[in-house]
Amino acid sequence: MSEHLYLITLGVLFGTPLLIFGMKYASSAYQARARAMNDDAYRELAQKAVAAQSESAASLSDIKARLASVEKILKAVE
């Protein structure tokens, strides 16, 4: 067996676990980054939902006040 073929074989033998470890590390880092971005998206969505809910509550109270005013006017007309 020639030295060149022997060194290539050793390189493949020892390089494979390093390659697998590197791929697992890169995958974990990518998943953590994606999870963080997803958490930020959910946080932003929750903030928008809270803002919409408070706006809806304010609109509802305004509608109730107007309805009470209309009822008062209708009772006065009777």
N, CA and C atoms as a LAMMPS dump frame, in Angstrom:
ITEM: TIMESTEP
0
ITEM: NUMBER OF ATOMS
234
ITEM: BOX BOUNDS ff ff ff
-5.0000000000000000e+02 5.0000000000000000e+02
-5.0000000000000000e+02 5.0000000000000000e+02
-5.0000000000000000e+02 5.0000000000000000e+02
ITEM: ATOMS id mol type element x y z
1 1 1 N 0.853 -1.164 0
2 1 2 C 0 0 0
3 1 3 C 0.906 1.236 0
4 2 1 N 0.601 2.167 -0.835
5 2 2 C 1.45 3.35 -0.927
6 2 3 C 1.128 4.325 0.206
7 3 1 N 2.081 5.193 0.48
8 3 2 C 1.898 6.169 1.553
9 3 3 C 0.744 7.11 1.261
10 4 1 N 0.588 7.485 0.035
11 4 2 C -0.45 8.428 -0.36
12 4 3 C -1.847 7.856 -0.062
13 5 1 N -2.064 6.614 -0.439
14 5 2 C -3.351 5.956 -0.193
15 5 3 C -3.568 5.749 1.302
16 6 1 N -2.538 5.431 2.029
17 6 2 C -2.621 5.24 3.482
18 6 3 C -3.023 6.534 4.181
19 7 1 N -2.426 7.645 3.786
20 7 2 C -2.764 8.931 4.408
21 7 3 C -4.187 9.371 4.057
22 8 1 N -4.609 9.099 2.85
23 8 2 C -5.999 9.424 2.473
24 8 3 C -6.976 8.61 3.307
25 9 1 N -6.673 7.343 3.502
26 9 2 C -7.528 6.48 4.31
27 9 3 C -7.602 6.98 5.753
28 10 1 N -6.458 7.342 6.314
29 10 2 C -6.46 7.888 7.681
30 10 3 C -7.236 9.208 7.753
31 11 1 N -7.078 10.034 6.752
32 11 2 C -7.808 11.301 6.713
33 11 3 C -9.308 11.096 6.685
34 12 1 N -9.754 10.14 5.888
35 12 2 C -11.188 9.833 5.824
36 12 3 C -11.65 9.244 7.147
37 13 1 N -10.855 8.357 7.715
38 13 2 C -11.219 7.702 8.965
39 13 3 C -11.363 8.707 10.105
40 14 1 N -10.421 9.628 10.23
41 14 2 C -10.476 10.608 11.324
42 14 3 C -11.291 11.849 10.955
43 15 1 N -11.462 12.093 9.689
44 15 2 C -12.213 13.276 9.265
45 15 3 C -13.718 13.099 9.351
46 16 1 N -14.175 11.871 9.218
47 16 2 C -15.617 11.606 9.246
48 16 3 C -16.258 12.005 10.575
49 17 1 N -15.718 11.585 11.728
50 17 2 C -16.331 12.034 12.995
51 17 3 C -16.277 13.561 13.157
52 18 1 N -15.196 14.174 12.695
53 18 2 C -15.117 15.629 12.785
54 18 3 C -16.166 16.289 11.907
55 19 1 N -16.392 15.74 10.747
56 19 2 C -17.406 16.272 9.835
57 19 3 C -18.803 16.103 10.438
58 20 1 N -19.066 14.948 11.022
59 20 2 C -20.367 14.709 11.653
60 20 3 C -20.575 15.663 12.821
61 21 1 N -19.549 15.843 13.657
62 21 2 C -19.647 16.773 14.782
63 21 3 C -19.905 18.188 14.287
64 22 1 N -19.217 18.583 13.254
65 22 2 C -19.409 19.924 12.701
66 22 3 C -20.811 20.119 12.157
67 23 1 N -21.343 19.103 11.504
68 23 2 C -22.698 19.205 10.967
69 23 3 C -23.734 19.281 12.086
70 24 1 N -23.541 18.495 13.151
71 24 2 C -24.466 18.554 14.285
72 24 3 C -24.397 19.915 14.968
73 25 1 N -23.205 20.471 15.11
74 25 2 C -23.04 21.78 15.729
75 25 3 C -23.722 22.858 14.889
76 26 1 N -23.53 22.812 13.585
77 26 2 C -24.147 23.797 12.695
78 26 3 C -25.665 23.673 12.74
79 27 1 N -26.171 22.452 12.792
80 27 2 C -27.607 22.232 12.864
81 27 3 C -28.183 22.785 14.169
82 28 1 N -27.498 22.55 15.271
83 28 2 C -27.965 23.068 16.564
84 28 3 C -27.971 24.592 16.574
85 29 1 N -26.939 25.185 16.026
86 29 2 C -26.877 26.643 15.973
87 29 3 C -27.992 27.206 15.097
88 30 1 N -28.248 26.553 13.971
89 30 2 C -29.322 27.008 13.074
90 30 3 C -30.684 26.88 13.762
91 31 1 N -30.915 25.773 14.47
92 31 2 C -32.181 25.589 15.174
93 31 3 C -32.361 26.617 16.273
94 32 1 N -31.312 26.923 17.008
95 32 2 C -31.407 27.923 18.069
96 32 3 C -31.726 29.294 17.488
97 33 1 N -31.1 29.63 16.379
98 33 2 C -31.36 30.925 15.73
99 33 3 C -32.805 30.986 15.226
100 34 1 N -33.279 29.897 14.629
101 34 2 C -34.657 29.855 14.129
102 34 3 C -35.652 29.934 15.277
103 35 1 N -35.355 29.271 16.387
104 35 2 C -36.236 29.306 17.548
105 35 3 C -36.309 30.714 18.125
106 36 1 N -35.185 31.404 18.18
107 36 2 C -35.17 32.776 18.693
108 36 3 C -35.977 33.7 17.788
109 37 1 N -35.837 33.534 16.482
110 37 2 C -36.602 34.358 15.555
111 37 3 C -38.093 34.058 15.679
112 38 1 N -38.437 32.79 15.883
113 38 2 C -39.833 32.397 16.041
114 38 3 C -40.411 32.982 17.325
115 39 1 N -39.629 32.963 18.403
116 39 2 C -40.085 33.541 19.66
117 39 3 C -40.321 35.038 19.51
118 40 1 N -39.452 35.721 18.793
119 40 2 C -39.632 37.149 18.555
120 40 3 C -40.903 37.405 17.753
121 41 1 N -41.17 36.554 16.786
122 41 2 C -42.377 36.717 15.967
123 41 3 C -43.632 36.517 16.82
124 42 1 N -43.621 35.513 17.698
125 42 2 C -44.768 35.297 18.578
126 42 3 C -44.933 36.462 19.55
127 43 1 N -43.837 36.999 20.057
128 43 2 C -43.91 38.129 20.976
129 43 3 C -44.522 39.345 20.276
130 44 1 N -44.091 39.593 19.049
131 44 2 C -44.63 40.718 18.281
132 44 3 C -46.116 40.51 17.991
133 45 1 N -46.498 39.273 17.669
134 45 2 C -47.899 38.968 17.41
135 45 3 C -48.739 39.18 18.67
136 46 1 N -48.215 38.782 19.821
137 46 2 C -48.941 38.972 21.075
138 46 3 C -49.104 40.459 21.382
139 47 1 N -48.078 41.253 21.127
140 47 2 C -48.187 42.694 21.357
141 47 3 C -49.238 43.313 20.446
142 48 1 N -49.29 42.88 19.19
143 48 2 C -50.303 43.39 18.263
144 48 3 C -51.702 42.973 18.712
145 49 1 N -51.834 41.761 19.22
146 49 2 C -53.138 41.295 19.693
147 49 3 C -53.604 42.099 20.9
148 50 1 N -52.695 42.409 21.807
149 50 2 C -53.049 43.214 22.979
150 50 3 C -53.469 44.612 22.546
151 51 1 N -52.745 45.192 21.605
152 51 2 C -53.094 46.524 21.113
153 51 3 C -54.456 46.503 20.435
154 52 1 N -54.725 45.485 19.631
155 52 2 C -56.022 45.38 18.957
156 52 3 C -57.143 45.175 19.958
157 53 1 N -56.883 44.402 20.987
158 53 2 C -57.901 44.156 22.003
159 53 3 C -58.221 45.425 22.777
160 54 1 N -57.2 46.196 23.134
161 54 2 C -57.462 47.438 23.868
162 54 3 C -58.178 48.45 22.975
163 55 1 N -57.829 48.47 21.699
164 55 2 C -58.515 49.36 20.756
165 55 3 C -59.972 48.933 20.608
166 56 1 N -60.204 47.644 20.562
167 56 2 C -61.572 47.123 20.459
168 56 3 C -62.375 47.467 21.711
169 57 1 N -61.751 47.353 22.871
170 57 2 C -62.438 47.686 24.124
171 57 3 C -62.786 49.169 24.167
172 58 1 N -61.876 50.01 23.703
173 58 2 C -62.148 51.448 23.672
174 58 3 C -63.278 51.751 22.703
175 59 1 N -63.273 51.087 21.569
176 59 2 C -64.33 51.282 20.577
177 59 3 C -65.665 50.806 21.128
178 60 1 N -65.672 49.702 21.839
179 60 2 C -66.9 49.18 22.426
180 60 3 C -67.462 50.136 23.464
181 61 1 N -66.622 50.696 24.304
182 61 2 C -67.116 51.646 25.313
183 61 3 C -67.667 52.899 24.641
184 62 1 N -67.053 53.324 23.532
185 62 2 C -67.556 54.473 22.787
186 62 3 C -68.922 54.156 22.186
187 63 1 N -69.075 52.961 21.657
188 63 2 C -70.359 52.55 21.088
189 63 3 C -71.427 52.485 22.171
190 64 1 N -71.085 51.981 23.34
191 64 2 C -72.041 51.925 24.453
192 64 3 C -72.481 53.328 24.866
193 65 1 N -71.539 54.249 24.905
194 65 2 C -71.879 55.629 25.274
195 65 3 C -72.807 56.245 24.236
196 66 1 N -72.541 56.016 22.982
197 66 2 C -73.41 56.549 21.927
198 66 3 C -74.797 55.917 21.976
199 67 1 N -74.85 54.618 22.23
200 67 2 C -76.138 53.932 22.331
201 67 3 C -76.951 54.477 23.497
202 68 1 N -76.292 54.718 24.606
203 68 2 C -76.99 55.298 25.756
204 68 3 C -77.521 56.683 25.412
205 69 1 N -76.764 57.451 24.679
206 69 2 C -77.209 58.779 24.256
207 69 3 C -78.414 58.681 23.331
208 70 1 N -78.4 57.742 22.399
209 70 2 C -79.525 57.563 21.48
210 70 3 C -80.759 57.103 22.244
211 71 1 N -80.589 56.181 23.193
212 71 2 C -81.719 55.722 24.007
213 71 3 C -82.314 56.873 24.806
214 72 1 N -81.474 57.719 25.333
215 72 2 C -81.941 58.874 26.114
216 72 3 C -82.763 59.809 25.236
217 73 1 N -82.273 60.035 24.016
218 73 2 C -82.99 60.914 23.077
219 73 3 C -84.323 60.279 22.691
220 74 1 N -84.338 58.957 22.427
221 74 2 C -85.577 58.283 22.065
222 74 3 C -86.601 58.295 23.191
223 75 1 N -86.137 58.152 24.432
224 75 2 C -87.054 58.216 25.575
225 75 3 C -87.621 59.618 25.731
226 76 1 N -86.798 60.62 25.417
227 76 2 C -87.269 62.004 25.522
228 76 3 C -88.314 62.294 24.439
229 77 1 N -88.186 61.657 23.287
230 77 2 C -89.123 61.885 22.188
231 77 3 C -90.462 61.236 22.476
232 78 1 N -90.51 60.113 23.166
233 78 2 C -91.766 59.423 23.466
234 78 3 C -92.596 60.263 24.341
